[in-house]
Amino acid sequence: MNEIQGLVMEIVISFGLVYTVYATAADPTKGSLGTIAPIAIGFVMGANILAAGPLNGGSMNPARSFGPAVIAGNFTGNWVYWVGPLIGGGLAGLIYRDIFIGCHTPVATSDSYA
């Protein structure tokens, strides 16, 4: 993969991960989802690693790529692993906030469940 293809891959997988975190663990309108949130996040992270790992490493985290670059002393193309997750995570946050939380109408709470 060249750097632009790696950047697009990092944007896509970071978007998927951050969107899943927002949808399962960080949405104030849904409340606590209990044990399903870490399971869903783990499955998405595993799928991202399986899909992107052989192509560009599937970092999804700038710190995970920065450490090996420091040890190797080679920062060639390391900007991909910084810019991609920042763009992907930012897009996921904006889209989830503006589309899903922004158009959510809260359900009236009542004591009866009938």
Rosetta blueprint (number, residue, H / E / L):
1 M L
2 N L
3 E H
4 I H
5 Q H
6 G H
7 L H
8 V H
9 M H
10 E H
11 I H
12 V H
13 I H
14 S H
15 F H
16 G H
17 L H
18 V H
19 Y H
20 T H
21 V H
22 Y H
23 A H
24 T H
25 A L
26 A L
27 D L
28 P L
29 T L
30 K L
31 G L
32 S L
33 L L
34 G L
35 T L
36 I H
37 A H
38 P H
39 I H
40 A H
41 I H
42 G H
43 F H
44 V H
45 M H
46 G H
47 A H
48 N H
49 I H
50 L H
51 A H
52 A H
53 G H
54 P H
55 L H
56 N H
57 G L
58 G L
59 S L
60 M L
61 N L
62 P H
63 A H
64 R H
65 S H
66 F H
67 G H
68 P H
69 A H
70 V H
71 I H
72 A H
73 G L
74 N L
75 F L
76 T L
77 G L
78 N L
79 W L
80 V H
81 Y H
82 W H
83 V H
84 G H
85 P H
86 L H
87 I H
88 G H
89 G H
90 G H
91 L H
92 A H
93 G H
94 L H
95 I H
96 Y H
97 R H
98 D H
99 I H
100 F H
101 I H
102 G L
103 C L
104 H L
105 T L
106 P L
107 V L
108 A L
109 T L
110 S L
111 D L
112 S L
113 Y L
114 A L
